[in-house]
């Protein structure tokens, strides 16, 4: 009998165990702590996302470097827009199938994908030629590229030497073996950087923040374009790139940007 009585008593006590809940004040404190943690973590997560996209952009530039190398090995020169037999700008394939565009000489700095199209079709390389998070209208088939090609590679070095006369013959291709400082001469860079979520800081016409840059030796590094070598005067004075560093390197491909 004693054993049976104790068992029932024990069960009775177990059934009456009290489980306290949170008070309103405790709940508000917990919510406040969570809110503070979110406020601390969100900028860090956003920064991590920007860093990841910048790394993806740098990866795109490395692949662009491979495209440029493939082109120069086949053509023995860097991509350049050439005139047709009548002295007019030539037609090149546009991003949209069946469409062609005319490219004047200095326009290639933004329209270079059309010239390398035989080696890297836009339809296959769109994700490489456009920076992460870049907004593109479907009507343009994703055009243009986020990455700018240095004008130094589309004219003879004398184009950026004081005293040179503006001879049309200077607007001809240059070859890789003419680059004197390949690890210090910018070949292309991310001029859009849509993943930074804010307006790009500029000093004059140049980007004033670290930017993924592809150099002529095909390595990629973050540098500030506004801190590159002072620009030389381009004797042809193309308005779209006047006084811009990286484009107007003193002595062109024979000079150095950093």
Secondary structure, 3 states (H helix, E strand, C coil): CHHHHHHHHHHHHHHCCCCCCCCHHHHHHHHHHHHHHHHHHHHHHHHHHHHHHHHHHHHHHHHHHHHHHHHHHHHCCCCCCCECCCCCECEEECCCCCCEEECCHHHHHHHHHHHCCCCCCHHHHHHHHCCCCCCCCHHHCCCCCCEEECHHHCCCHHHHCCCCCCCHHHCCCCCHHHCCCCCCCEEEEECCCHHHCCCCCEECCEECCEEEEEECCCCEEEEEHHHCCCCCCCCCCCHHHCCCCCCCCCCHHHCCCC
